[in-house]
């Protein structure tokens, strides 16, 4: 039986690729329960006019599903979709309508993710703290596309989350307290907040058979240099693994992109200097592997269209590691800077840190120095093979960041907007 299923799966994919794509084929999927009767009628009429084939199938994860097919090989897709989960990474992106709850949507990666998912037609519910409602993305930021429902609550207040996961198909959890905050706050937000979300999901779905739990655990694959923030992220991932729900963990390395004023804009301004020297307190030979925020979101979108929805881990990084010196040189070239890079031996930097340590706490500096003793390359094979994901190189990505506008020349997004400079967050083209 397994061999027969495998054969049918291969035939369906091959037929769609050979005939459906060549003829401009499309396959649109709608979960019946998420369309109003009027919306369902409008969709059906539209597809009848365009000679779509309409199929209703029972999907064991989503329940009744509409399949609208437009290509000569429709009969193969019909057989395939009745036997299996209909989406596959080898097929073009398929817009499956879902109700998605998102935390951290006012942050750097979260804004990109919320806007992209809304563009795909998903209904987004955003958790935001009291007083932060104005920072939530709006449809006008998305070309008028998408719907954002604002849910006011706080991860540190379990009672405020009641109702957040009601009628949701998926949680995309990106919120966390970063390492510039006290340890107590990191523990309250990242650890206790994750436990509160799981409890709310259990309340909304006691059988734990409907809601998928997706998390972004950027620090989990970091270097073996101690960080309390990294510890809280590892605990967070374990909380969701043990929740009893289907879960997916995305583990990006250093994420950069338009709108990142904490890291990307800072290094770009330094590298754009005209003349002078930039001192690198180590050899610069250790390898890092940054990933563009658009590519991170692209991987999330592709995962929605993947038929293995159970317990997946994806490390997200660039296509290959680059030496830190190359990282700096590519950034200087992209920003048009003429600053000269100068490396000094790490032992000199460590000596300076030791001397400073006689008078003050230098724990953070010592950890930062240890970071560049190691290479930071990551295995992205899972995302490449299962999702067909292919990230851009840092050289191309940083050019994309510098080329959209002068957003990075300002210290904050507010300052850039006040100067009339566009900060096109979430609107750069996804691959």
TAMOBEL-V260024 format. One record per pair of residues at least 24 apart in sequence whose C-alpha atoms are under 10 Angstrom apart, sorted by the first residue. I is the first residue (numbers start at 0). J is the second residue. If there is no record, write none. Layout:
I&J + I&J
This chain:
4&79 + 4&82 + 4&83 + 7&75 + 7&76 + 7&78 + 7&79 + 7&82 + 7&83 + 8&75 + 8&76 + 8&78 + 8&79 + 8&80 + 8&82 + 8&83 + 8&85 + 8&87 + 9&79 + 10&75 + 10&76 + 10&79 + 11&72 + 11&73 + 11&74 + 11&75 + 11&76 + 11&77 + 11&78 + 11&79 + 11&80 + 11&85 + 11&90 + 12&75 + 12&76 + 12&79 + 12&86 + 12&87 + 12&88 + 12&89 + 12&90 + 13&75 + 13&89 + 13&90 + 14&70 + 14&71 + 14&72 + 14&73 + 14&74 + 14&75 + 14&76 + 15&70 + 15&71 + 15&72 + 15&73 + 15&75 + 15&76 + 15&89 + 15&90 + 15&91 + 16&72 + 16&89 + 16&90 + 16&91 + 17&72 + 18&70 + 18&71 + 18&72 + 18&73 + 19&68 + 19&69 + 19&70 + 19&71 + 19&72 + 19&73 + 19&76 + 19&90 + 20&69 + 20&70 + 20&71 + 20&90 + 20&91 + 21&70 + 21&71 + 22&69 + 22&70 + 22&71 + 22&72 + 23&69 + 23&70 + 24&51 + 24&68 + 24&69 + 24&70 + 24&71 + 24&72 + 24&73 + 24&91 + 25&51 + 25&67 + 25&68 + 25&69 + 25&70 + 25&73 + 25&90 + 25&91 + 25&92 + 25&93 + 26&51 + 26&52 + 26&53 + 26&66 + 26&67 + 26&68 + 26&69 + 26&70 + 26&73 + 26&76 + 26&85 + 26&86 + 26&90 + 26&91 + 26&92 + 26&93 + 26&94 + 27&51 + 27&53 + 27&65 + 27&66 + 27&67 + 27&68 + 27&69 + 27&92 + 27&93 + 27&94 + 27&95 + 27&96 + 28&53 + 28&54 + 28&55 + 28&64 + 28&65 + 28&66 + 28&67 + 28&68 + 28&85 + 28&86 + 28&93 + 28&94 + 28&95 + 28&96 + 29&55 + 29&61 + 29&63 + 29&64 + 29&65 + 29&66 + 29&67 + 29&93 + 29&94 + 29&95 + 29&96 + 29&97 + 30&55 + 30&58 + 30&61 + 30&62 + 30&63 + 30&64 + 30&65 + 30&66 + 30&95 + 30&96 + 30&97 + 31&55 + 31&61 + 31&62 + 31&63 + 31&64 + 31&65 + 31&96 + 32&61 + 32&62 + 32&63 + 32&64 + 32&96 + 32&97 + 33&64 + 33&96 + 33&97 + 33&98 + 33&121 + 33&122 + 34&96 + 39&65 + 42&67 + 43&67 + 52&77 + 53&77 + 54&80 + 54&81 + 55&80 + 55&81 + 56&80 + 56&81 + 56&82 + 56&85 + 57&81 + 57&82 + 57&83 + 57&84 + 58&82 + 58&83 + 58&84 + 58&85 + 59&83 + 59&84 + 60&84 + 60&208 + 60&209 + 60&210 + 60&308 + 61&97 + 61&168 + 61&208 + 61&209 + 64&95 + 65&95 + 83&306 + 84&304 + 84&305 + 84&306 + 84&307 + 84&308 + 85&304 + 85&305 + 85&306 + 86&301 + 86&302 + 86&303 + 86&304 + 86&305 + 86&306 + 86&307 + 87&301 + 87&302 + 87&303 + 87&304 + 87&305 + 87&306 + 87&307 + 87&385 + 87&386 + 87&387 + 88&301 + 88&302 + 88&303 + 88&304 + 88&305 + 88&306 + 88&307 + 88&383 + 88&384 + 88&385 + 88&386 + 88&387 + 88&388 + 89&304 + 89&305 + 89&384 + 89&385 + 89&386 + 89&387 + 90&304 + 90&305 + 90&387 + 91&301 + 91&304 + 92&119 + 92&300 + 92&301 + 92&303 + 92&304 + 92&305 + 93&119 + 93&300 + 93&301 + 93&303 + 93&304 + 93&305 + 94&118 + 94&119 + 94&120 + 94&121 + 94&300 + 94&303 + 94&304 + 95&119 + 95&120 + 95&121 + 95&303 + 95&304 + 96&120 + 96&121 + 96&122 + 96&168 + 97&121 + 97&122 + 97&123 + 97&167 + 97&168 + 97&169 + 97&303 + 98&122 + 98&123 + 98&124 + 98&164 + 98&165 + 98&166 + 98&167 + 98&168 + 98&169 + 98&170 + 98&210 + 99&123 + 99&124 + 99&125 + 99&164 + 99&166 + 99&167 + 99&168 + 99&169 + 99&170 + 99&171 + 99&210 + 99&211 + 100&124 + 100&125 + 100&126 + 100&147 + 100&148 + 100&149 + 100&150 + 100&163 + 100&164 + 100&165 + 100&166 + 100&167 + 100&168 + 100&169 + 100&170 + 100&171 + 100&172 + 100&212 + 101&125 + 101&126 + 101&127 + 101&150 + 101&163 + 101&164 + 101&169 + 101&170 + 101&171 + 101&172 + 101&173 + 101&174 + 101&213 + 101&214 + 102&126 + 102&127 + 102&128 + 102&150 + 102&153 + 102&154 + 102&170 + 102&171 + 102&172 + 102&173 + 102&174 + 102&175 + 102&196 + 102&214 + 103&127 + 103&128 + 103&135 + 103&171 + 103&172 + 103&173 + 103&174 + 103&175 + 104&134 + 104&135 + 104&136 + 104&171 + 104&172 + 104&173 + 104&174 + 105&131 + 105&132 + 105&133 + 105&134 + 105&135 + 105&136 + 105&173 + 105&174 + 106&134 + 106&135 + 106&173 + 106&174 + 106&175 + 106&258 + 106&259 + 107&173 + 107&254 + 107&255 + 107&256 + 107&257 + 107&258 + 107&259 + 107&260 + 107&261 + 107&292 + 107&424 + 107&425 + 108&173 + 108&174 + 108&215 + 108&254 + 108&255 + 108&256 + 108&258 + 108&259 + 108&292 + 108&293 + 108&295 + 108&296 + 108&424 + 108&425 + 109&135 + 109&136 + 109&171 + 109&172 + 109&173 + 109&174 + 109&215 + 109&292 + 109&296 + 109&425 + 110&134 + 110&135 + 110&136 + 110&137 + 110&258 + 110&424 + 110&425 + 111&136 + 111&257 + 111&258 + 111&292 + 111&293 + 111&295 + 111&296 + 111&297 + 111&424 + 111&425 + 111&426 + 111&427 + 112&171 + 112&173 + 112&292 + 112&293 + 112&295 + 112&296 + 112&297 + 112&299 + 112&300 + 112&425 + 113&137 + 113&141 + 113&145 + 113&146 + 113&147 + 113&171 + 113&296 + 113&425 + 114&138 + 114&140 + 114&141 + 114&142 + 114&144 + 114&145 + 114&146 + 114&147 + 114&296 + 114&424 + 114&425 + 114&426 + 115&141 + 115&144 + 115&145 + 115&293 + 115&296 + 115&297 + 115&299 + 115&300 + 115&425 + 115&426 + 115&429 + 116&145 + 116&146 + 116&296 + 116&297 + 116&299 + 116&300 + 116&303 + 117&141 + 117&144 + 117&145 + 117&146 + 117&147 + 118&142 + 118&143 + 118&144 + 118&145 + 118&146 + 119&144 + 119&145 + 119&300 + 120&144 + 120&145 + 120&146 + 121&145 + 121&146 + 121&147 + 122&146 + 122&147 + 122&148 + 122&167 + 123&147 + 123&148 + 123&149 + 123&167 + 123&169 + 124&148 + 124&149 + 124&150 + 124&163 + 124&164 + 124&167 + 124&170 + 125&149 + 125&150 + 125&151 + 125&152 + 125&163 + 125&171 + 126&150 + 126&151 + 126&152 + 126&153 + 126&154 + 126&160 + 126&163 + 126&172 + 126&174 + 127&151 + 127&152 + 127&153 + 127&154 + 127&174 + 128&152 + 128&153 + 128&154 + 128&155 + 128&159 + 129&153 + 136&424 + 136&425 + 140&423 + 140&424 + 140&425 + 140&426 + 141&424 + 141&425 + 141&426 + 142&426 + 153&188 + 153&192 + 153&195 + 154&187 + 154&188 + 154&189 + 154&190 + 154&191 + 154&192 + 154&193 + 154&194 + 154&195 + 154&196 + 155&184 + 155&186 + 155&187 + 155&188 + 155&189 + 155&190 + 155&191 + 155&192 + 155&193 + 155&195 + 156&187 + 156&188 + 156&191 + 156&192 + 156&195 + 157&191 + 157&192 + 157&193 + 157&194 + 157&195 + 157&196 + 157&198 + 157&199 + 158&195 + 158&199 + 159&195 + 160&192 + 160&195 + 160&196 + 160&198 + 160&199 + 160&200 + 161&195 + 161&196 + 161&198 + 161&199 + 161&200 + 161&202 + 161&203 + 162&199 + 162&200 + 162&202 + 162&203 + 163&196 + 163&199 + 163&200 + 163&203 + 164&196 + 164&197 + 164&198 + 164&199 + 164&200 + 164&201 + 164&202 + 164&203 + 164&204 + 164&210 + 165&199 + 165&200 + 165&202 + 165&203 + 165&204 + 165&210 + 166&200 + 166&203 + 166&204 + 166&209 + 166&210 + 167&200 + 167&203 + 167&204 + 167&209 + 167&210 + 167&211 + 168&204 + 168&208 + 168&209 + 168&210 + 168&211 + 168&212 + 169&200 + 169&209 + 169&210 + 169&211 + 169&212 + 169&213 + 169&245 + 169&246 + 170&196 + 170&197 + 170&200 + 170&210 + 170&211 + 170&212 + 170&213 + 170&214 + 170&246 + 171&211 + 171&212 + 171&213 + 171&214 + 171&215 + 171&247 + 171&248 + 171&299 + 172&196 + 172&212 + 172&213 + 172&214 + 172&215 + 172&216 + 172&248 + 173&213 + 173&214 + 173&215 + 173&216 + 173&217 + 173&249 + 174&214 + 174&215 + 174&216 + 175&215 + 175&216 + 175&228 + 175&231 + 175&232 + 175&235 + 176&228 + 176&231 + 176&232 + 177&227 + 177&228 + 177&229 + 177&231 + 177&232 + 178&226 + 178&227 + 178&228 + 178&229 + 179&228 + 180&228 + 181&227 + 181&228 + 182&227 + 182&228 + 182&231 + 185&227 + 185&228 + 185&230 + 185&231 + 185&232 + 186&227 + 186&228 + 186&230 + 186&231 + 186&232 + 186&234 + 186&235 + 187&231 + 188&231 + 188&235 + 189&228 + 189&230 + 189&231 + 189&232 + 189&233 + 189&234 + 189&235 + 189&236 + 190&230 + 190&231 + 190&232 + 190&233 + 190&234 + 190&235 + 190&236 + 190&237 + 190&238 + 191&231 + 191&235 + 191&238 + 192&235 + 193&232 + 193&234 + 193&235 + 193&236 + 193&238 + 193&239 + 194&235 + 194&238 + 194&239 + 194&242 + 196&239 + 197&238 + 197&239 + 197&241 + 197&242 + 197&243 + 197&244 + 198&242 + 200&242 + 200&244 + 201&242 + 201&243 + 201&244 + 204&244 + 206&243 + 206&244 + 207&242 + 207&243 + 207&244 + 207&245 + 208&243 + 208&244 + 208&245 + 209&244 + 209&245 + 210&244 + 210&245 + 210&246 + 211&243 + 211&244 + 211&245 + 211&246 + 211&247 + 211&308 + 211&309 + 211&310 + 212&239 + 212&240 + 212&242 + 212&243 + 212&244 + 212&245 + 212&246 + 212&247 + 212&248 + 212&309 + 212&310 + 213&239 + 213&244 + 213&245 + 213&246 + 213&247 + 213&248 + 213&249 + 213&299 + 213&310 + 213&311 + 213&312 + 214&239 + 214&246 + 214&247 + 214&248 + 214&249 + 214&250 + 214&312 + 215&247 + 215&248 + 215&249 + 215&250 + 215&251 + 215&295 + 215&299 + 215&313 + 216&248 + 216&249 + 216&250 + 216&251 + 216&252 + 216&313 + 216&314 + 217&248 + 217&249 + 217&250 + 217&251 + 217&252 + 217&253 + 217&254 + 217&314 + 217&315 + 218&250 + 218&251 + 218&252 + 218&253 + 219&248 + 219&249 + 219&250 + 219&251 + 219&252 + 219&314 + 220&250 + 220&251 + 220&252 + 220&314 + 220&315 + 220&375 + 220&376 + 220&377 + 221&250 + 221&251 + 221&252 + 221&253 + 221&370 + 221&375 + 221&376 + 221&377 + 222&369 + 222&370 + 222&371 + 222&372 + 222&373 + 222&374 + 222&375 + 222&376 + 223&369 + 223&370 + 223&373 + 224&365 + 224&366 + 224&367 + 224&368 + 224&369 + 224&370 + 224&373 + 225&363 + 225&366 + 225&369 + 225&370 + 226&363 + 226&366 + 239&310 + 240&310 + 244&309 + 244&310 + 245&308 + 245&309 + 245&310 + 245&311 + 246&308 + 246&309 + 246&310 + 246&311 + 246&312 + 247&299 + 247&302 + 247&308 + 247&309 + 247&310 + 247&311 + 247&312 + 247&313 + 248&310 + 248&311 + 248&312 + 248&313 + 248&314 + 249&295 + 249&298 + 249&299 + 249&311 + 249&312 + 249&313 + 249&314 + 249&315 + 249&382 + 250&295 + 250&312 + 250&313 + 250&314 + 250&315 + 250&316 + 250&377 + 250&379 + 251&288 + 251&289 + 251&290 + 251&291 + 251&292 + 251&294 + 251&295 + 251&313 + 251&314 + 251&315 + 251&316 + 251&317 + 251&377 + 251&379 + 252&287 + 252&288 + 252&289 + 252&290 + 252&291 + 252&295 + 252&314 + 252&315 + 252&316 + 252&317 + 252&375 + 252&376 + 252&377 + 253&287 + 253&288 + 253&289 + 253&290 + 253&291 + 253&292 + 253&315 + 253&316 + 253&317 + 253&375 + 254&288 + 254&289 + 254&290 + 254&291 + 254&292 + 254&293 + 254&294 + 254&295 + 254&315 + 254&316 + 254&317 + 255&289 + 255&290 + 255&291 + 255&292 + 255&293 + 255&295 + 255&393 + 255&396 + 255&397 + 255&400 + 256&290 + 256&291 + 256&292 + 256&293 + 256&294 + 256&396 + 256&397 + 256&399 + 256&400 + 256&401 + 256&407 + 256&424 + 256&425 + 256&427 + 257&291 + 257&292 + 257&293 + 257&396 + 257&397 + 257&399 + 257&400 + 257&401 + 257&402 + 257&403 + 257&404 + 257&406 + 257&407 + 257&422 + 257&423 + 257&424 + 257&425 + 257&426 + 257&427 + 258&292 + 258&400 + 258&406 + 258&407 + 258&411 + 258&412 + 258&422 + 258&423 + 258&424 + 258&425 + 259&292 + 259&400 + 259&406 + 259&407 + 259&411 + 259&412 + 259&424 + 260&406 + 260&407 + 260&408 + 260&409 + 260&410 + 260&411 + 260&412 + 261&410 + 261&411 + 263&330 + 263&397 + 263&400 + 263&407 + 264&400 + 264&401 + 264&405 + 264&406 + 264&407 + 264&408 + 264&409 + 264&410 + 264&411 + 265&407 + 265&408 + 265&409 + 265&410 + 266&327 + 266&330 + 266&331 + 266&407 + 267&327 + 267&330 + 267&331 + 267&333 + 267&334 + 267&335 + 267&336 + 267&397 + 267&400 + 267&401 + 267&407 + 267&408 + 268&330 + 268&331 + 268&334 + 268&336 + 268&407 + 268&408 + 268&409 + 268&410 + 269&327 + 269&330 + 269&331 + 269&334 + 269&336 + 269&338 + 269&408 + 270&327 + 270&328 + 270&329 + 270&330 + 270&331 + 270&332 + 270&333 + 270&334 + 270&335 + 270&336 + 270&337 + 270&338 + 270&339 + 270&340 + 271&330 + 271&331 + 271&332 + 271&333 + 271&334 + 271&335 + 271&336 + 271&337 + 271&338 + 271&408 + 272&331 + 272&334 + 272&335 + 272&336 + 272&337 + 272&338 + 272&339 + 273&335 + 273&336 + 273&337 + 273&338 + 273&339 + 274&336 + 274&337 + 274&338 + 274&339 + 275&337 + 275&338 + 275&339 + 275&340 + 276&337 + 276&338 + 276&339 + 276&340 + 276&341 + 276&342 + 277&327 + 277&338 + 277&339 + 277&340 + 277&341 + 277&342 + 278&339 + 278&340 + 278&341 + 278&342 + 278&343 + 279&323 + 279&324 + 279&327 + 279&340 + 279&341 + 279&342 + 279&343 + 279&344 + 279&345 + 279&348 + 280&341 + 280&342 + 280&343 + 280&344 + 280&345 + 280&346 + 280&347 + 280&348 + 280&349 + 280&368 + 280&371 + 281&323 + 281&324 + 281&341 + 281&342 + 281&343 + 281&344 + 281&345 + 281&346 + 281&347 + 281&348 + 281&349 + 281&368 + 281&371 + 281&372 + 282&322 + 282&323 + 282&324 + 282&341 + 282&342 + 282&343 + 282&344 + 282&345 + 282&371 + 282&372 + 283&322 + 283&323 + 283&324 + 283&325 + 283&326 + 283&327 + 283&341 + 283&342 + 283&343 + 283&344 + 283&345 + 283&371 + 283&372 + 284&321 + 284&322 + 284&323 + 284&324 + 284&325 + 284&371 + 284&372 + 284&373 + 284&374 + 285&320 + 285&321 + 285&322 + 285&323 + 285&324 + 285&370 + 285&371 + 285&372 + 285&373 + 285&374 + 285&375 + 285&376 + 286&319 + 286&320 + 286&321 + 286&322 + 286&323 + 286&324 + 286&325 + 286&326 + 286&371 + 286&372 + 286&373 + 286&374 + 286&375 + 286&376 + 287&316 + 287&317 + 287&319 + 287&320 + 287&321 + 287&322 + 287&323 + 287&324 + 287&325 + 287&326 + 287&371 + 287&373 + 287&374 + 287&375 + 287&376 + 287&377 + 288&315 + 288&316 + 288&317 + 288&318 + 288&319 + 288&320 + 288&321 + 288&322 + 288&323 + 288&326 + 288&374 + 288&375 + 288&376 + 288&377 + 288&392 + 288&393 + 289&315 + 289&316 + 289&317 + 289&318 + 289&319 + 289&320 + 289&321 + 289&326 + 289&375 + 289&376 + 289&377 + 289&391 + 289&392 + 289&393 + 289&396 + 290&315 + 290&316 + 290&317 + 290&318 + 290&319 + 290&390 + 290&391 + 290&392 + 290&393 + 290&396 + 291&315 + 291&316 + 291&317 + 291&390 + 291&391 + 291&392 + 291&393 + 291&395 + 291&396 + 291&397 + 291&399 + 291&400 + 292&390 + 292&396 + 292&425 + 292&429 + 293&390 + 293&391 + 293&396 + 293&424 + 293&425 + 293&426 + 293&427 + 293&428 + 293&429 + 293&430 + 294&388 + 294&389 + 294&390 + 294&391 + 294&396 + 294&429 + 294&430 + 295&388 + 295&390 + 295&429 + 296&425 + 296&429 + 296&430 + 297&386 + 297&388 + 297&389 + 297&390 + 297&429 + 297&430 + 298&382 + 298&383 + 298&386 + 298&387 + 298&388 + 298&389 + 298&390 + 298&430 + 299&382 + 299&386 + 299&388 + 300&386 + 301&382 + 301&385 + 301&386 + 301&387 + 301&388 + 302&382 + 302&385 + 302&386 + 302&387 + 302&388 + 303&386 + 304&386 + 305&385 + 305&386 + 305&387 + 306&385 + 306&386 + 307&385 + 311&381 + 311&382 + 312&381 + 312&382 + 313&378 + 313&379 + 313&380 + 313&381 + 313&382 + 313&383 + 313&385 + 313&386 + 314&377 + 314&378 + 314&379 + 314&380 + 314&381 + 314&382 + 315&377 + 315&378 + 315&379 + 315&380 + 315&381 + 315&382 + 315&383 + 315&388 + 315&389 + 315&390 + 316&375 + 316&376 + 316&377 + 316&378 + 316&379 + 316&382 + 316&389 + 316&390 + 316&391 + 316&392 + 316&393 + 317&376 + 317&377 + 317&378 + 317&379 + 317&389 + 317&390 + 317&391 + 317&392 + 317&393 + 317&396 + 318&376 + 318&377 + 318&378 + 318&379 + 318&380 + 318&383 + 318&389 + 318&390 + 318&391 + 318&392 + 318&393 + 319&376 + 319&377 + 319&378 + 319&379 + 319&390 + 319&391 + 319&392 + 319&393 + 320&374 + 320&375 + 320&376 + 320&377 + 320&392 + 320&393 + 321&374 + 321&375 + 321&376 + 321&392 + 321&393 + 321&394 + 322&374 + 322&375 + 323&371 + 323&374 + 325&393 + 325&394 + 326&393 + 326&394 + 326&397 + 328&394 + 329&393 + 329&394 + 329&395 + 329&396 + 329&397 + 329&398 + 330&393 + 330&394 + 330&396 + 330&397 + 330&398 + 330&400 + 330&401 + 331&397 + 332&394 + 332&397 + 332&398 + 333&394 + 333&395 + 333&396 + 333&397 + 333&398 + 333&399 + 333&400 + 333&401 + 333&402 + 334&397 + 334&398 + 334&400 + 334&401 + 334&402 + 334&405 + 334&407 + 334&408 + 335&401 + 345&369 + 345&371 + 345&372 + 388&430 + 389&430 + 390&430 + 391&430 + 399&427 + 400&427 + 403&427
